[in-house]
Amino acid sequence: MKPIRLRGKAEMEWSAEAILSLIATLVVGVVFVMMVSETISVARGTDPVTNHVRGAVRRYPRVTYAIAVLIGLLLGHFFWP
């Protein structure tokens, strides 16, 4: 990929490791926010988000399977040597 020049600062190069690191950071951030949301929901006695997700997965199993296959295809395409 082409390096990015940032207003006279050092160039930033996009590599597979950098992209994987960004994805991992985003996933950890999303998991953290979901855990905080679950904790707040349980403390308040309301329905947590996972109950809604679980209901949607049970209601639309084919869509869930298709999303899982798509994620697997993308990961295999980008990170398979």
C-alpha positions, 0 to 999 in steps of 0.5 A: 500500500502507499504510505501516508504523509502526515503534514511533514511528519513521518510516513505511516505505512499500512501493513498486514500487522498494522491492520490486524492490530487496529482490528484487534484494538477495535474488537477489544474496545467493542467487547469492553463497551459490551461488558460495561453495558451488560454490567449496567443492565444487570445492576438495573435489572433490565434486559441486557443486549445479549438477550436481544442478540441471542433472540435474533440469532435464533430467529434468523439462523441462516443469516447468522451462518452467512455472516460467519462464513463471510467473516471466515472468507475475509479473514482467510483471504487477507491473512492466509499466506 
